[in-house]
């Protein structure tokens, strides 16, 4: 029997498609880059943090109290979410008198929120019955 014969229960030689394997290797991010990506994406796995980012994308900037009202959660919950997002460099703040306003960090990829994250929700069928 030929081990390269790809039949039921029979092994086959790898790579099956060496050109595609080479292209995948060339384009794949490094293990470190992937770790950074997953760490960044984990920040938006929290519903409050994700909603904070959406809200700031929609209206440019809000203070903690107004964000809490918009999201229907406490100021403490919003404050914690903002602290995590600010530490990660995803949001920035500015002070006007005693009021601190938060906004998406400069260079935040705007299409990420509207296109990518919403598309992921659609593809995953989240909320479908």
C-alpha positions in Angstrom: 0.0 0.0 0.0 1.1 3.5 -0.8 1.2 5.6 2.5 0.6 8.8 0.4 -2.8 7.3 -0.7 -5.5 9.3 1.1 -8.2 6.8 1.6 -10.4 6.1 4.6 -8.2 5.1 7.5 -5.0 5.4 5.5 -2.3 7.9 6.2 -1.1 10.5 3.7 2.1 12.4 3.3 2.4 16.0 4.6 2.4 18.6 3.4 -0.5 17.9 1.1 -0.3 21.4 -0.3 3.2 22.8 0.3 2.6 26.1 -1.4 -0.4 26.9 0.9 1.6 25.8 3.9 4.4 28.1 3.0 2.0 31.0 2.4 0.3 30.4 5.8 3.7 30.3 7.5 4.8 33.6 5.9 1.6 35.4 7.0 1.0 34.0 10.4 1.7 36.3 13.3 4.4 35.2 15.7 3.5 33.5 19.0 4.2 36.8 20.8 2.0 38.8 18.5 -0.8 36.3 18.9 -0.5 36.5 22.6 -0.7 40.3 22.4 -3.7 40.0 20.2 -5.6 37.6 22.4 -4.8 39.7 25.4 -6.2 42.8 23.7 -9.3 40.9 22.5 -9.9 39.6 26.0 -10.5 43.2 27.1 -13.7 43.3 25.1 -15.0 40.0 26.3 -16.5 41.8 29.2 -19.9 43.1 28.2 -19.5 46.4 30.1 -16.1 47.2 28.6 -17.5 46.3 25.1 -20.5 48.6 25.6 -18.3 51.4 26.9 -16.2 51.2 23.7 -19.3 51.2 21.6 -20.8 54.2 23.5 -17.6 56.2 23.1 -17.4 55.3 19.4 -20.9 56.6 19.0 -20.6 59.9 20.8 -16.9 60.6 21.0 -16.7 61.3 24.7 -18.6 61.0 28.0 -18.0 61.3 31.7 -18.3 58.3 34.0 -21.8 59.3 35.2 -23.2 59.8 31.7 -21.7 56.5 30.6 -23.3 54.8 33.5 -26.7 56.3 32.6 -26.2 55.3 28.9 -25.3 51.8 29.8 -27.8 51.4 32.7 -25.2 50.3 35.2 -23.5 51.9 38.2 -20.8 54.4 38.1 -18.5 52.0 40.0 -19.0 49.4 37.2 -18.2 52.0 34.5 -15.3 53.4 36.5 -13.7 49.9 36.8 -14.2 49.2 33.1 -12.7 52.5 32.1 -9.7 51.9 34.4 -9.0 48.6 32.7 -9.5 50.1 29.2 -7.3 53.1 30.0 -4.5 50.9 31.5 -4.6 48.9 28.2 -4.3 52.1 26.2 -7.8 51.8 24.5 -9.3 54.9 26.0 -7.9 58.3 27.1 -9.2 61.0 29.3 -9.3 64.7 29.6 -10.2 66.8 32.6 -12.4 69.9 32.3 -12.7 71.4 35.8 -13.9 68.6 38.1 -15.3 66.5 35.3 -13.2 63.8 33.6 -14.3 62.9 30.0 -13.3 59.6 28.4 -12.8 58.9 24.7 -11.4 56.2 22.5 -7.6 56.5 22.3 -6.1 58.3 19.4 -5.7 55.8 16.5 -8.4 53.5 17.8 -9.5 51.5 14.7 -13.0 52.8 14.3 -14.2 50.1 11.8 -13.3 47.5 14.4 -16.3 48.2 16.5 -18.9 48.6 13.9 -17.8 46.1 11.3 -15.6 43.5 12.9 -17.2 43.0 16.3 -20.8 43.2 15.0 -19.9 40.7 12.2 -18.5 38.3 14.8 -21.7 38.5 16.7 -23.7 37.9 13.5 -21.5 34.9 12.5 -21.7 33.3 15.9 -25.5 33.6 15.9 -25.4 35.0 19.4 -29.0 35.6 20.5 -30.5 33.5 17.8 -33.2 31.1 18.8 
